[in-house]
């Protein structure tokens, strides 16, 4: 799956007004979103030094062996990524936050007995080619049951940090509009899993990552097959049309590609 | 406690499958009741570094992605740590996501994982023998069809499920209990298939599993059968 996005930033003072505008544009009430994001870092591949040392050293093996070795070398040298485990906090009751009651969503979030649906998310670095919207490969898999943090550790990913995202989501044709901001979470205590949410401070007391309270608006279209040019063009067309519609409220643009880079920097061995 | 034992038998000489022989023998000899067809898909990855020449094979880590018809809603993903195959961690994902997740591992997680094999059992058979209180599932795991044509036959997988009996086990599944169950399963298989000249010398993996209906209907099981998934992963790990 590929994701095409444009981003804009909204000062906290304009938030309510933009909510009204988006509700009008999409003809729907916003869907409150509360997510916990747990970030994991891929471990560097071992054995790279073994591969580079064999060039010209041993007498040439068979052609097949040389090809296999070359293939392994390519595999070991390809990028290692950051991934996320995203927990969507399921609403306790069926009340959705309405446009007029801002902040009611946050106050009703209590961590005890809170049901969470976990999704493993892989996002590639956005493509480098010149395009109208930021385009990246995305893969999401729901993790139903099991000890996910231990599994990811064995799978090759170690825990880095976690944070929460709060916001509202709207849908307009094929585009999803996500108005959100980030709050920081304390590090998990020793021997407590990063996905354990039973003992977290109340949501409203979590410090904002950006103290000014600025929101981010992400306009995003997902396309199933990123190699089909027609789908890409259609998605880009929708995004650009939306950008023009919302021009007076918010400026939607492509972000700096490397700011969204999910690759782990390669550290040179001493 | 219900116990399941799984083993992988080698093909007959010439690479011919023995499953048809086993199935027809069972149907002739016992009053059997056929269940839903048995199928599974198993994808195995090993850690890329261990594929290098000169690496210690015993220190190899594995990741498995398994779908099977015993649990049609879930797929099981498990990773084992190097050198200690008993230390593993397993999670479930929706069964429909298994192939896209496998694709992600094969394309974007190459520094960590190297695809070793993909096996599938199609049109396997599960029958229950009420008088003995057991269910037997038989299938032929084949590698995926490649450029060479039809996939290669890896052998025949046989699973024997024994429903609850009166003997009780302790809460931990100890080594002694496992060995006892392995012997029981081996004897039961040899007894069932006496007269087919098939030898059950292969290693048998056993564990306690979820209860299963002997009349072929499936109950509404929400809890995945972790132990059964781990048995199949152990059988196919190489």
Contacts between the chains, C-beta under 8 A, distances in Angstrom:
chain1	res1	chain2	res2	distance
A	42	B	109	7.5
A	42	B	111	7.5
A	42	B	112	6.8
A	43	B	112	7.1
A	44	B	111	7.4
A	45	B	48	6.0
A	45	B	49	6.0
A	45	B	111	3.7
A	45	B	112	6.5
A	46	B	49	4.6
A	47	B	48	7.5
A	47	B	49	3.5
A	47	B	52	5.1
A	47	B	55	7.1
A	50	B	49	8.0
A	50	B	52	5.2
A	50	B	54	6.7
A	50	B	55	7.8
A	51	B	52	6.3
A	54	B	53	7.6
A	65	B	53	7.9
A	69	B	52	7.9
A	69	B	53	7.4
A	72	B	48	6.6
A	72	B	51	5.7
A	72	B	52	6.1
A	72	B	114	7.5
A	74	B	110	8.0
A	75	B	48	5.3
A	75	B	110	4.1
A	75	B	111	6.3
A	75	B	114	6.6
A	76	B	48	5.8
A	76	B	49	7.1
A	76	B	110	7.8
A	76	B	111	5.4
A	77	B	111	7.5
A	78	B	110	5.1
A	78	B	111	5.8
A	79	B	111	7.6
A	80	B	111	5.4
A	80	B	112	7.6
A	81	B	108	6.7
A	81	B	109	7.9
A	122	B	104	6.0
A	122	B	108	6.3
A	124	B	108	6.9
A	137	B	108	7.8
A	139	B	100	6.6
A	139	B	101	7.6
A	139	B	104	4.7
A	139	B	108	7.6
A	141	B	93	5.2
A	141	B	94	7.8
A	141	B	97	4.8
A	141	B	100	7.1
A	141	B	101	4.9
A	141	B	104	7.6
A	142	B	93	6.2
A	142	B	94	5.7
A	142	B	97	6.8
A	143	B	91	5.1
A	143	B	92	7.4
A	143	B	93	6.1
A	144	B	74	6.5
A	144	B	91	7.4
A	144	B	92	4.4
A	144	B	93	6.4
A	144	B	94	6.9
A	144	B	224	7.8
A	145	B	91	6.7
A	145	B	92	4.9
A	145	B	224	6.3
A	146	B	89	7.1
A	146	B	90	5.6
A	146	B	91	3.2
A	146	B	92	6.0
A	147	B	89	6.0
A	147	B	91	7.4
A	148	B	91	5.8
A	150	B	89	4.5
A	151	B	77	7.3
A	151	B	78	7.7
A	151	B	79	6.2
A	151	B	89	4.0
A	151	B	90	6.9
A	151	B	91	4.7
A	153	B	89	7.4
A	154	B	61	7.4
A	154	B	79	3.7
A	154	B	80	6.8
A	154	B	81	5.5
A	154	B	87	7.9
A	154	B	88	6.9
A	154	B	89	4.8
A	155	B	63	6.4
A	155	B	79	4.6
A	155	B	89	8.0
A	155	B	112	7.6
A	156	B	47	7.9
A	156	B	79	7.8
A	156	B	109	7.2
A	156	B	112	4.0
A	156	B	113	7.4
